[in-house]
Amino acid sequence: MDKENGSYKMLTVIAFMFIGVIMIMLILGSGIRNRRADSRCSATCMGYVTKVTEISVSLGGIERTAYHTNVGFDVDGTQYELSVNASREYRIGAELEVHYDPSDPDINYVVSAPMRHFYGYVIVLVMIFAMFGILLFRWKDD
C-alpha cells in the first residue's frame, strides 16, 4: 500500500467516525431533553387543531414551507392552547395527542407522527455510517 492511498483511507475513516460521533451526540442530547419533558409532562389528552398558518422558512438558502399550528385541548374543564411549527399541514379539527404537566397544563408539547419515527431513522443512519467506517478501516489494498 502506498503512503498516499493510506492517507486517503485514514481520512475517510476519520470523516465517517466524526459524522457518527456527531450523530450520536445529537441523538443523546435530544433524548435527554425529551426524557425531561416526558417525565414532567406525564399526562396526555387529545387536542384538536384550531388554526393553521402557512409560513416560509429558509434553511441553508433553501426556501421551505412550514405550518404554524395552534392546538387546543381541555384539562378539567379549562381550555388551553399551544402552538407548534410542523413540516406538514394539519387540517382544522384534526386530533393530536398532547402531553402536559398535570400540575401545570401550560407546560405541554405535541409529538407529531413523523417525529415519533425520527429517532429510529437516525439510529439506522448511524449504524450505516458505522458499518461503512468499519468496512473502510478493514479495507485492504490488493
Rosetta blueprint (number, residue, H / E / L):
1 M L
2 D L
3 K H
4 E H
5 N H
6 G H
7 S H
8 Y H
9 K H
10 M H
11 L H
12 T H
13 V H
14 I H
15 A H
16 F H
17 M H
18 F H
19 I H
20 G H
21 V H
22 I H
23 M H
24 I H
25 M H
26 L H
27 I H
28 L H
29 G H
30 S H
31 G H
32 I H
33 R H
34 N H
35 R H
36 R H
37 A H
38 D H
39 S H
40 R H
41 C L
42 S L
43 A E
44 T E
45 C E
46 M E
47 G E
48 Y E
49 V E
50 T E
51 K E
52 V E
53 T E
54 E E
55 I E
56 S E
57 V E
58 S E
59 L E
60 G L
61 G L
62 I E
63 E E
64 R E
65 T E
66 A E
67 Y E
68 H E
69 T E
70 N E
71 V E
72 G E
73 F E
74 D E
75 V E
76 D L
77 G L
78 T E
79 Q E
80 Y E
81 E E
82 L E
83 S E
84 V E
85 N E
86 A E
87 S L
88 R L
89 E L
90 Y L
91 R L
92 I L
93 G L
94 A L
95 E E
96 L E
97 E E
98 V E
99 H E
100 Y E
101 D E
102 P L
103 S L
104 D E
105 P E
106 D E
107 I E
108 N E
109 Y E
110 V E
111 V L
112 S L
113 A H
114 P H
115 M H
116 R H
117 H L
118 F H
119 Y H
120 G H
121 Y H
122 V H
123 I H
124 V H
125 L H
126 V H
127 M H
128 I H
129 F H
130 A H
131 M H
132 F H
133 G H
134 I H
135 L H
136 L H
137 F H
138 R H
139 W L
140 K L
141 D L
142 D L
